[in-house]
Amino acid sequence: MAVESDDHTFSTRFRIPRVMWDAYGRVATRLNTDRTALLVEHVRADIRAHGDAEDIAALEAAERELSERRARKGGRPSKNPKVKAPQAGLS
């Protein structure tokens, strides 16, 4: 049974061959992103394609939560490492 937490984003573990994980990292770099962003987008696509009404509602709630969290923290980090994300509370 999973441990409940106030932190709704969590790290999870899964098994994958190291050589495959490394290749996925190189692909992500060529796409100017990272593995996490690619995996999250894949999960979103699967929920949209195969989810029922409850799953779609959960996805929408998660998207709202991520949007609110990014607004509090100054937005999503830039994909370009030379450009810094805006700082929350600064004008």
Backbone as CSV, one residue per row, in Angstrom:
resi,resn,N_x,N_y,N_z,CA_x,CA_y,CA_z,C_x,C_y,C_z
1,MET,0.835,-1.171,0.000,0.000,0.000,0.000,0.888,1.245,0.000
2,ALA,0.506,2.217,-0.821,1.307,3.439,-0.946,1.138,4.318,0.283
3,VAL,2.188,5.023,0.629,2.155,5.965,1.736,1.607,7.283,1.211
4,GLU,0.594,7.825,1.862,0.003,9.097,1.455,0.877,10.245,1.930
5,SER,0.885,11.323,1.162,1.716,12.475,1.483,1.021,13.723,0.985
6,ASP,1.382,14.874,1.560,0.859,16.138,1.070,1.514,16.526,-0.253
7,ASP,2.677,15.948,-0.555,3.365,16.212,-1.802,2.753,15.317,-2.872
8,HIS,2.021,15.924,-3.793,1.278,15.145,-4.779,2.127,14.699,-5.959
9,THR,3.287,15.299,-6.142,4.203,14.780,-7.145,5.245,13.968,-6.411
10,PHE,5.508,12.821,-6.913,6.411,11.936,-6.201,7.338,11.239,-7.185
11,SER,8.414,10.728,-6.646,9.339,9.928,-7.436,8.883,8.487,-7.363
12,THR,8.961,7.827,-8.481,8.608,6.416,-8.522,9.765,5.657,-9.143
13,ARG,9.821,4.415,-8.859,10.907,3.593,-9.387,10.333,2.538,-10.305
14,PHE,11.049,2.274,-11.361,10.705,1.153,-12.215,11.991,0.597,-12.797
15,ARG,11.909,-0.619,-13.252,13.110,-1.283,-13.760,13.155,-1.139,-15.275
16,ILE,14.348,-0.785,-15.772,14.576,-0.645,-17.202,16.055,-0.915,-17.442
17,PRO,16.396,-1.573,-18.521,17.820,-1.789,-18.785,18.567,-0.454,-18.875
18,ARG,19.725,-0.376,-18.260,20.512,0.858,-18.227,20.788,1.376,-19.632
19,VAL,21.128,0.482,-20.559,21.448,0.913,-21.919,20.231,1.578,-22.578
20,MET,19.031,1.080,-22.282,17.813,1.683,-22.826,17.573,3.057,-22.190
21,TRP,17.760,3.159,-20.880,17.575,4.423,-20.164,18.551,5.478,-20.668
22,ASP,19.789,5.064,-20.888,20.793,5.992,-21.411,20.429,6.463,-22.817
23,ALA,19.975,5.539,-23.661,19.553,5.909,-25.019,18.378,6.880,-24.962
24,TYR,17.450,6.643,-24.045,16.286,7.527,-23.894,16.730,8.922,-23.468
25,GLY,17.733,8.991,-22.624,18.286,10.284,-22.218,18.891,11.029,-23.404
26,ARG,19.604,10.313,-24.272,20.175,10.958,-25.449,19.085,11.450,-26.394
27,VAL,18.032,10.655,-26.565,16.907,11.076,-27.408,16.268,12.334,-26.824
28,ALA,16.044,12.339,-25.531,15.447,13.505,-24.872,16.306,14.744,-25.091
29,THR,17.617,14.586,-24.983,18.526,15.715,-25.196,18.397,16.242,-26.621
30,ARG,18.322,15.335,-27.591,18.158,15.773,-28.983,16.826,16.471,-29.199
31,LEU,15.824,16.127,-28.413,14.513,16.785,-28.496,14.454,18.042,-27.633
32,ASN,15.582,18.409,-27.027,15.693,19.597,-26.168,14.734,19.523,-24.976
33,THR,14.657,18.358,-24.374,13.819,18.157,-23.192,14.533,17.158,-22.283
34,ASP,13.799,16.547,-21.377,14.380,15.515,-20.529,13.440,14.319,-20.461
35,ARG,13.940,13.251,-19.876,13.149,12.015,-19.816,11.866,12.206,-19.030
36,THR,11.916,12.982,-17.968,10.713,13.184,-17.159,9.597,13.809,-17.992
37,ALA,9.922,14.863,-18.722,8.903,15.527,-19.549,8.337,14.560,-20.586
38,LEU,9.198,13.762,-21.201,8.721,12.797,-22.190,7.821,11.746,-21.552
39,LEU,8.211,11.249,-20.383,7.398,10.240,-19.710,6.051,10.794,-19.271
40,VAL,6.050,12.006,-18.720,4.787,12.619,-18.282,3.866,12.823,-19.482
41,GLU,4.409,13.279,-20.606,3.569,13.465,-21.797,3.019,12.133,-22.291
42,HIS,3.809,11.085,-22.192,3.336,9.756,-22.585,2.180,9.303,-21.684
43,VAL,2.324,9.540,-20.387,1.258,9.172,-19.446,-0.013,9.958,-19.771
44,ARG,0.133,11.266,-20.019,-1.033,12.079,-20.395,-1.727,11.509,-21.628
45,ALA,-0.943,11.188,-22.650,-1.510,10.670,-23.898,-2.241,9.351,-23.665
46,ASP,-1.660,8.471,-22.856,-2.327,7.201,-22.570,-3.627,7.402,-21.805
47,ILE,-3.625,8.317,-20.851,-4.868,8.583,-20.103,-5.929,9.136,-21.044
48,ARG,-5.537,10.092,-21.902,-6.502,10.656,-22.854,-7.036,9.590,-23.810
49,ALA,-6.170,8.706,-24.265,-6.559,7.702,-25.256,-7.343,6.540,-24.650
50,HIS,-7.015,6.154,-23.437,-7.579,4.918,-22.884,-8.314,5.098,-21.561
51,GLY,-8.288,6.307,-21.006,-8.902,6.517,-19.701,-10.414,6.600,-19.767
52,ASP,-11.047,6.282,-18.645,-12.487,6.467,-18.529,-12.751,7.863,-17.954
53,ALA,-13.992,8.173,-17.676,-14.352,9.511,-17.185,-13.614,9.852,-15.891
54,GLU,-13.473,8.882,-15.006,-12.769,9.126,-13.741,-11.292,9.449,-13.997
55,ASP,-10.674,8.717,-14.925,-9.264,8.950,-15.250,-9.059,10.323,-15.886
56,ILE,-9.956,10.713,-16.784,-9.867,12.020,-17.444,-10.032,13.134,-16.407
57,ALA,-10.978,12.955,-15.485,-11.178,13.952,-14.425,-9.933,14.054,-13.542
58,ALA,-9.303,12.922,-13.253,-8.079,12.932,-12.447,-6.950,13.639,-13.201
59,LEU,-6.848,13.404,-14.504,-5.841,14.085,-15.312,-6.076,15.593,-15.289
60,GLU,-7.317,16.020,-15.451,-7.637,17.453,-15.414,-7.281,18.066,-14.057
61,ALA,-7.573,17.343,-12.980,-7.224,17.840,-11.640,-5.707,17.944,-11.486
62,ALA,-4.990,16.960,-11.991,-3.527,16.985,-11.914,-2.963,18.147,-12.723
63,GLU,-3.524,18.403,-13.891,-3.062,19.520,-14.723,-3.298,20.856,-14.022
64,ARG,-4.452,21.002,-13.366,-4.728,22.231,-12.598,-3.714,22.383,-11.463
65,GLU,-3.447,21.291,-10.766,-2.485,21.328,-9.661,-1.105,21.733,-10.164
66,LEU,-0.662,21.157,-11.268,0.646,21.518,-11.815,0.690,22.981,-12.229
67,SER,-0.386,23.456,-12.825,-0.458,24.856,-13.239,-0.376,25.783,-12.029
68,GLU,-1.122,25.463,-10.981,-1.096,26.270,-9.756,0.284,26.234,-9.107
69,ARG,0.898,25.078,-9.083,2.225,24.931,-8.474,3.252,25.752,-9.246
70,ARG,3.194,25.692,-10.574,4.135,26.473,-11.382,3.927,27.967,-11.184
71,ALA,2.667,28.383,-11.034,2.384,29.806,-10.816,2.998,30.277,-9.494
72,ARG,2.936,29.436,-8.464,3.518,29.792,-7.159,5.034,29.805,-7.201
73,LYS,5.617,28.952,-8.023,7.069,28.803,-8.045,7.727,29.584,-9.177
74,GLY,6.979,30.380,-9.904,7.588,31.193,-10.954,7.570,30.582,-12.328
75,GLY,6.790,29.546,-12.551,6.653,28.981,-13.885,7.531,27.770,-14.116
76,ARG,7.301,27.169,-15.248,8.059,25.991,-15.661,9.474,26.411,-16.031
77,PRO,10.466,25.630,-15.654,11.839,25.967,-16.020,12.007,26.003,-17.537
78,SER,12.866,26.872,-17.998,13.130,26.994,-19.423,13.781,25.725,-19.945
79,LYS,13.411,25.325,-21.177,14.065,24.183,-21.807,15.455,24.566,-22.279
80,ASN,15.676,25.877,-22.448,16.983,26.370,-22.860,17.784,26.674,-21.596
81,PRO,18.864,25.928,-21.342,19.602,26.136,-20.094,20.222,27.533,-19.969
82,LYS,20.323,28.286,-21.057,20.889,29.621,-21.006,19.869,30.657,-20.548
83,VAL,18.568,30.291,-20.549,17.512,31.218,-20.168,16.967,30.781,-18.818
84,LYS,16.983,31.685,-17.840,16.471,31.356,-16.511,14.966,31.587,-16.469
85,ALA,14.257,30.737,-15.722,12.814,30.888,-15.532,12.559,32.131,-14.682
86,PRO,11.400,32.794,-14.891,11.096,33.968,-14.071,10.957,33.590,-12.613
87,GLN,11.354,34.484,-11.729,11.269,34.262,-10.298,9.917,34.728,-9.787
88,ALA,9.274,33.926,-8.963,7.980,34.285,-8.399,8.129,35.492,-7.489
89,GLY,7.161,36.376,-7.549,7.133,37.507,-6.649,7.973,38.701,-7.076
90,LEU,8.701,38.577,-8.168,9.509,39.686,-8.648,8.770,40.399,-9.762
91,SER,8.796,41.734,-9.751,8.166,42.480,-10.837,9.045,43.599,-11.308
